[in-house]
Amino acid sequence: MTGHLLKLVWKRKRANALLTLEIFFSFIVLFIVTTLGAEMIMRYRRPLGFDYHGVWSAGIAFSDRAPTTQKGHEKEWEVPHRAMIERMLNELRSLPEIDAAAACTSPPYILATQQSKGDYNGLHYEFTRDSVTDDYAKVMRLRILAGRWFGPQDEAAREPVVVLDSDAARQFGPRGAVGQLLRFSDHEQYRIIGIIAPFRKGGEFSPDRVNMAFDRISLRSTSGAMPHYIVMRIRPGVPAVFEQTLTRRLHAIAPEYAVRIVRMDWMRRGTNGVYRQPAILGSMVAVFLVVMVFLGLTGVLWQNVTRRTREIGLRRALGATGLAVNLQILVEVTLLSTVAVVVGVILIAQLPILGVLRVVTPTAYAIGTGSALATIYGLTLLCGVYPSWLAGRVQPAQALHYE
């Protein structure tokens, strides 16, 4: 029986070609949307590695930058700016509303990141970097897994120090990362002093394995990168009006600097919105295609049942029951979908070879494939319910009246 139905579907390939193409593209779009959706949901549920609640960020725009070009004094222009940032931090720490404050080059939920690579001791490193002051761990509530965080004792260290998250530390293998030396692309040698929990700087929708590396900023010398942000943890119960007071206090310390304070939960909302937009747009396209396929498939099946009244009536006259006719129509539409789905599965099966699993996890890939298959088959069966019911009601006598 299945072979006979396959012949029927094949003989109507011209009439069903456009519909098969729609099902194929719907399957591909559904696979992409559900895979990305599953990946985003799984990313959202993973720990961030920091606590953004109650944290404010102050962006600092420096003025009168005049770097010296004399050899050996390229960073002299940073000295007064670093001293001014230290004055700002001391002022913030003196306020009872602030629990802790630190400077950094780029806080969490900033889309711009610094990437560094290096080769040293036979290993290849790839990191996302940030430069921070000593109190950064207290502000962001980082969890130390091994070693320690930065401290005043690192001011006179022989080599600059760095702290890695556990994802970045895995690149060192069984030898362990704490105490090891590494070199970034700037060729400066760093000593690893600690390991923290995985730090997902971009937020809930950022990819796994960010490989975060923090190096220390010294505000009393030109060691480390120049910070452009101050992050501060506000004590619970502080009113919103404190933001204006804080802005005035910082402006009084450095009137020539432009300071913009933003709450980190607002930064989180904006950054997560950037990640959600492609998913929302893809979902709209997928829904549009699914609706078009639903309407098209229902209309084609309905028309086929009407045109095949003689065939169905003859089959009923030969003893076929209404249920058997119903199943025939449903199997036909399932086979039609299978033709499109098989081509789609062959296509998406090539994606792991092309490296797509570097973007999404195998679990999300499997969920996307299964969800797309279930949706397409469920949709086609739903479209065939009413036309198959109409076909099952055809009586032998109706075929005699059909013109």
C-alpha positions in Angstrom: 0.0 0.0 0.0 2.8 2.4 0.9 4.5 1.7 -2.5 1.3 2.5 -4.3 0.9 5.8 -2.4 4.5 6.7 -3.3 3.7 6.2 -6.9 0.7 8.5 -6.6 2.8 11.2 -4.9 5.5 10.8 -7.6 3.0 11.0 -10.5 1.7 14.3 -9.0 5.2 15.7 -8.5 4.6 18.7 -10.8 1.4 19.7 -9.0 3.1 19.3 -5.6 6.5 20.7 -6.5 5.8 24.2 -5.2 4.2 22.9 -2.0 7.2 20.5 -1.4 9.5 23.5 -1.8 7.6 25.5 0.7 7.8 22.6 3.2 11.5 22.3 2.6 12.2 26.0 3.3 9.9 26.0 6.3 11.8 23.0 7.7 15.1 24.8 7.2 13.8 28.1 8.8 12.3 26.1 11.7 15.5 24.3 12.3 17.5 27.6 12.4 15.0 29.3 14.7 14.5 26.4 17.1 18.2 25.7 17.3 19.1 29.3 18.1 16.2 29.5 20.5 17.3 26.4 22.3 20.9 27.7 22.4 19.7 31.0 23.8 17.6 29.4 26.5 20.4 27.1 27.6 22.8 30.1 27.7 20.4 32.2 29.7 20.1 29.5 32.4 23.9 29.2 32.9 25.6 31.1 35.7 27.1 34.5 34.8 30.0 34.3 37.1 29.2 37.8 38.6 26.4 39.7 40.3 25.1 42.7 38.4 22.4 43.6 40.9 23.0 46.9 42.6 26.0 47.8 40.4 26.4 51.1 38.7 28.9 51.9 35.9 30.4 55.4 35.4 31.9 56.0 31.9 34.7 58.5 31.9 35.6 60.6 28.9 39.1 62.1 29.3 40.1 65.5 27.9 43.4 67.1 26.8 45.0 63.8 25.8 48.5 64.6 24.7 50.6 61.4 24.5 54.4 62.0 24.4 56.3 60.5 21.5 59.7 60.4 23.2 61.0 56.9 23.5 60.4 55.4 26.9 57.7 57.9 27.8 54.8 56.9 25.6 52.4 56.6 28.6 53.4 59.7 30.5 50.1 61.3 29.5 48.3 58.6 31.6 49.8 59.6 34.9 47.5 62.6 35.7 44.5 60.7 34.5 45.3 57.7 36.7 45.8 60.0 39.7 42.4 61.6 39.0 40.6 58.2 38.8 42.2 57.2 42.1 40.8 60.4 43.7 37.4 59.5 42.3 37.6 56.0 43.8 38.7 57.3 47.2 35.7 59.7 47.1 33.3 56.9 46.2 34.6 54.6 48.9 34.0 57.4 51.5 30.3 57.6 50.7 28.1 55.5 53.0 25.8 54.6 50.1 28.6 52.7 48.2 29.9 49.3 49.4 32.8 49.0 47.0 34.2 50.7 43.9 36.8 49.7 41.2 38.1 50.9 37.9 38.2 48.8 34.7 38.7 49.1 30.9 35.3 47.7 30.0 32.5 46.5 32.4 30.1 43.6 31.8 27.4 44.1 29.2 29.7 46.1 27.0 29.6 44.6 23.5 33.2 45.8 22.7 35.8 43.3 24.0 39.6 43.0 23.7 40.9 39.7 22.4 44.4 38.4 23.0 46.3 35.4 21.6 49.7 34.1 22.5 52.1 31.2 22.2 54.3 30.3 25.1 55.8 27.1 26.7 54.4 25.1 23.8 50.8 26.2 24.4 48.5 28.5 22.3 46.3 30.9 24.3 43.1 32.7 23.3 41.6 35.1 25.8 39.0 37.8 26.3 40.8 40.4 28.3 39.9 43.1 30.8 42.1 45.2 33.0 40.8 46.0 36.5 41.8 47.4 39.9 42.0 45.4 43.1 38.4 45.9 44.4 36.8 44.7 41.2 36.3 41.2 42.6 34.4 42.7 45.6 32.2 44.9 43.4 31.2 42.1 41.0 31.3 39.4 43.7 33.6 37.0 41.8 34.1 33.6 43.2 37.7 32.5 43.6 38.3 28.8 42.8 42.0 28.6 43.2 44.9 31.0 44.2 43.9 34.5 45.0 42.8 37.8 43.6 44.9 41.0 43.0 46.1 42.9 46.1 48.5 45.7 47.1 51.3 43.1 47.3 51.2 42.9 43.5 52.3 46.5 43.1 56.0 45.5 43.3 55.7 42.1 41.6 58.5 41.0 39.3 56.0 40.2 36.5 52.6 41.6 35.9 49.9 39.4 37.4 46.8 37.9 35.8 43.7 36.0 37.0 41.9 33.6 34.6 38.5 32.1 34.7 38.2 28.3 34.8 37.4 28.1 31.1 40.6 29.9 30.2 42.6 27.9 32.7 41.6 24.6 30.9 44.0 25.6 28.1 46.8 24.7 30.4 45.7 21.1 30.7 46.7 18.9 33.6 49.7 21.0 34.6 47.4 23.6 36.2 47.3 27.3 35.5 48.2 28.9 38.9 51.8 29.9 39.0 52.4 29.5 35.3 53.7 32.2 33.0 52.1 33.2 29.8 52.5 35.9 27.1 49.8 37.7 25.3 50.2 39.2 21.8 51.9 42.3 23.4 54.8 39.9 24.2 54.8 40.9 27.9 55.1 38.0 30.4 52.4 37.5 33.0 52.2 35.4 36.1 48.9 33.6 36.8 47.9 34.0 40.5 44.3 32.9 40.6 41.3 31.1 39.0 37.7 32.4 39.2 34.4 30.8 38.1 33.5 31.2 34.4 33.0 34.8 33.7 30.4 35.6 30.9 31.1 39.2 30.3 28.5 39.7 27.5 25.7 38.6 29.7 23.1 35.8 29.7 23.1 35.3 25.9 26.9 35.5 25.5 28.5 32.2 24.3 30.2 29.8 26.6 33.9 29.5 27.0 34.6 33.2 26.9 38.1 32.4 28.3 38.3 35.5 30.5 41.6 36.9 31.6 42.0 39.8 34.0 45.2 41.7 34.4 45.9 44.3 37.2 45.7 48.1 36.8 48.0 50.2 38.9 46.8 53.8 39.4 50.1 54.8 41.0 52.1 53.9 37.9 51.5 53.2 34.2 51.2 49.4 34.7 48.2 47.9 33.0 45.8 49.4 30.5 44.2 52.8 31.1 40.8 52.4 32.7 37.8 54.2 31.2 35.1 53.0 33.6 34.4 52.9 37.3 32.0 50.2 38.6 30.5 50.6 42.1 28.2 48.4 44.2 25.4 50.5 45.8 24.1 49.4 49.2 20.4 48.2 49.3 17.8 50.9 49.9 19.7 53.8 48.3 17.1 56.1 46.5 17.3 56.8 42.8 18.0 60.5 43.5 21.5 59.4 44.7 22.5 59.1 41.1 22.4 62.9 40.7 24.3 63.5 43.9 26.9 61.0 42.7 27.3 62.8 39.4 27.8 66.1 41.1 30.4 64.7 43.4 32.4 63.2 40.6 32.1 66.3 38.5 33.4 68.4 41.4 36.5 66.3 41.6 37.2 66.4 37.8 35.2 69.2 36.2 37.1 68.8 32.9 36.0 65.1 32.6 32.6 64.0 31.2 31.1 61.3 33.5 28.0 59.3 32.6 26.5 56.9 35.2 24.4 54.0 34.1 22.9 51.2 36.2 24.1 47.8 35.1 20.6 46.3 35.0 19.8 48.9 32.3 23.0 47.9 30.5 21.9 44.3 30.8 18.5 45.1 29.3 20.0 46.8 26.3 22.6 44.2 25.6 20.2 41.3 25.9 17.8 43.1 23.6 20.5 43.1 20.9 20.8 39.4 21.2 17.1 38.9 21.2 16.3 40.9 18.0 17.6 38.3 15.5 15.6 35.6 17.3 12.4 37.6 17.3 12.9 38.4 13.6 13.6 34.8 12.7 10.5 33.7 14.7 8.3 36.1 12.7 9.7 34.7 9.4 9.2 31.2 10.7 5.6 31.8 11.7 4.8 33.5 8.4 6.2 30.5 6.5 4.3 28.0 8.7 1.0 29.9 8.2 1.6 30.0 4.4 2.4 26.3 4.3 -0.6 25.5 6.4 -3.0 27.4 4.2 -1.4 26.2 1.0 -1.3 22.5 2.1 -4.9 22.6 3.3 -6.1 24.2 0.1 -4.2 21.7 -2.1 -5.5 18.7 -0.2 -9.0 20.0 -0.3 -8.8 20.5 -4.0 -7.2 17.1 -4.5 -10.1 15.4 -2.6 -12.6 17.3 -4.8 -10.9 16.2 -8.0 -10.5 12.7 -6.9 -14.2 12.1 -6.0 -14.5 9.4 -8.7 -11.3 7.6 -7.5 -12.5 7.7 -3.8 -16.0 6.7 -4.7 -14.8 3.7 -6.7 -12.6 2.7 -3.8 -15.5 2.9 -1.4 -17.6 0.8 -3.8 -14.9 -1.9 -3.7 -15.3 -2.1 0.0 -12.9 0.5 1.5 -14.1 2.0 4.8 -14.2 5.7 5.5 -11.4 5.2 8.0 -9.2 3.6 5.3 -9.8 6.5 3.0 -8.9 8.9 5.8 -5.6 7.1 6.5 -4.8 7.1 2.7 -5.0 10.9 2.5 -3.0 11.3 5.7 -0.3 8.9 4.6 -0.1 10.8 1.2 0.4 14.1 2.9 3.0 12.5 5.2 4.9 11.1 2.3 4.8 14.5 0.6 6.3 16.1 3.7 8.9 13.3 3.9 10.2 14.1 0.4 10.9 17.7 1.5 12.2 16.8 5.0 14.7 14.2 3.7 16.3 16.8 1.5 16.4 19.2 4.5 17.9 16.6 6.8 20.6 15.8 4.3 21.4 19.5 4.1 21.6 20.2 7.8 23.6 17.0 8.4 26.5 18.8 6.6 26.5 21.7 9.0 28.6 20.0 11.8 31.3 19.3 9.1 31.3 23.0 8.3 31.9 23.9 11.9 28.4 25.0 13.0 28.8 23.2 16.3 31.4 25.9 17.3 28.4 28.4 17.4 25.8 26.2 19.0 26.1 23.1 21.3 25.3 19.6 20.1 22.3 19.6 22.4 20.8 22.7 20.8 21.6 21.2 17.3 19.7 18.0 18.3 16.8 20.0 19.8 16.5 22.1 16.7 16.4 19.1 14.4 13.9 17.2 16.4 11.7 20.3 16.9 11.7 21.1 13.2 10.8 17.5 12.3 8.0 17.4 14.9 6.6 20.7 13.8 6.6 19.9 10.1 4.9 16.5 10.5 2.5 17.8 13.1 1.6 20.7 10.8 1.1 18.5 7.7 -1.0 16.0 9.6 -3.1 18.8 11.0 -3.6 20.2 7.5 -4.8 16.8 6.3 -7.4 16.2 9.0 -10.3 18.1 7.4 -9.6 17.0 3.8 -9.3 13.4 4.9 -12.5 13.7 6.8 -14.2 15.0 3.6 -12.7 12.1 1.6 -14.0 9.6 4.1 -17.6 10.9 3.7 -17.6 10.3 -0.1 -20.2 7.7 -1.0 -20.0 5.4 -4.1 -23.2 7.1 -5.5 -21.5 10.5 -5.4 -18.9 9.3 -8.0 -21.8 8.7 -10.5 -23.0 12.3 -10.2 -19.4 13.8 -10.5 -18.7 15.6 -13.8 
